[in-house]
């Protein structure tokens, strides 16, 4: 039931059109601005749990709508401990610029860095954000 409500809310707030997805950003979403692209990331469930699987609903946006960026990897690691997650998340493309990453799990408290790798015009780029898991 909770997941169904989350998905329904996501579909209402993040429309199918890529341009609109980056204009109507839910308050709970994290927005990561890059020089050419913007990521809108919403966790499921919210907030991101410790020692429990979670997913990300991800929008990769090109403000000019001129390039077609493709998300290729989502990962997390702990900079202070120099290690990552114990499991590799799966990544599913739902629509143009819209992805779902599942199977993420933060197994230790502390600062984690989430990295989102994508390709645009054959050039690899990365956007990231840090999160303090408690």
N, C-alpha and C positions, 0 to 999 in steps of 0.2 A: 504494500500500500504506500509506504513512504517513498519507495523508488518510483512508483507510478506518479505520485504527486510531483516529485522532483523532475521527472521527464516531461510531464505536462507543463510545469512552470517554465522549464528550459525552452520548450517549443514555443510557448507564448512570448517569451522575452527575447529569444534569439531566433528571429525569422530565418527562413531558408535563404533569402537573398544575401550574398556575402557583404555587400556594402552596408545594408541595414544591420547586420549582425554586429558590426563594429560601431554603429551609431547608438543603438539601444543596448547599453551595457548594464546588466544587473548589478545592484549595489554590492552583492556578495562576491562578485567576480574579481579576480586579479587581472590587472591590465599591465602587460609588459610591452613597453614602447621600444622599438628598434629604429635605426636610421631609415629603413625602407618599409618595415612591416610592424604590425601590432598583433600581439597575442591576447586573446580574452580566454581566461581559464576559470572554470567553475568546478569545484570538487563535489563529488557524490560519495559519501555524505559530506555535509558541512558541519563543523569544521573538519579539517583533515585529521583522521584518528591516528593514534599510536598503536602499533601491534594489531592492526586490523586492516583488511584489504579495502581499498577505495579506488575510485575512478576519477578521471578528469574529462569534462566536456570542453573541447578546445576549438576556438575559432582563430584561424590564421588569416589576417587581413592585409591587403595591399591598398593603401589609401587611394592610390591613383587608378586601381583596378586595371593596371597595365601589364602586370606580371602574374603568372600563375604559380605561386609558391606551393611546395609540396612538403608536408610534414613527414619526416622519415624515421624519427626516433624521439622517445621521451625517456628520460632517466633521472635518477637522483643519487646524490652522494653526500657524504659528510666531510666537508673540507678539513675539519680539525682532526678527524680520525683517518682520513685518506682511504675511505672505502665506500662502496655503494650499497644498494639494496641487495638482498639475497635472491631476488627473483626479477626476471626481465618482464616488464609489462607488455601486453599486446596492444597494438595500435590498429584501429579500424577507421577507414575513411567513410564518412556518412554522406557527405555532399561536398561541393566545391568549397574548400577552405574550412570544412567542419569535420572534426575527428573526435574519436573517443578512445582514451587510453584506459585499459583495465588491468587489474592485477598489481597495482602499486601497493607497497607495504613498507612503512617506516618501522623498523624493528628496534630502534634505540631512541631515547630522548636526546635532544640536542639540535644544533643547527644543521639543516639539510639544504642542499641547493638542487633545485629542479632545473633540468636542461632540456630544451626543445630544439632539436636539429631539423633544419629544413633546407630545401634546395629551390632556388629560383634562378632561372636563366643559366642553368648548369653551374651555379655558384653556391657553395655550401655556406650556411650561416647558422648561428645559434643565438637564441634568446634564453634568459634564465631568471629565476627569482629564488630568494632564500626564505626558508620557513623554520621557525623554532618549534620543534615537536615536543610536546609535554604530556 
